[in-house]
Amino acid sequence: MTAPFLSLAQIRNRLILTTRAILRDHQPGPDGRCPICRTTGCPVATAARNVLRTAEEVQQRSTATKPTAPDPDEPQHAG
């Protein structure tokens, strides 16, 4: 499928899967260097972590329920 036929949730899930694959490929070795970029502090891995964090924050924000104000016409229960 191509993007016009995917829901926003499907696009987000594909983005997360791709980001995780990038992080697996750019995982630092025992010497602390990225095996692909051959640098410490791999910029590709840093960008992937930022994308993953943002995608997860968006999901948390969209599923969080906002507190509602109490209905003045509804009787209050003492708890």
Secondary structure, DSSP 8 states (H G I E B T S, - for coil): --GGGS-HHHHHHHHHHHHHHHHHHT---TTSB-TTT-SBS-HHHHHHHHHHHHHHHHHHHHH--------TTS-----
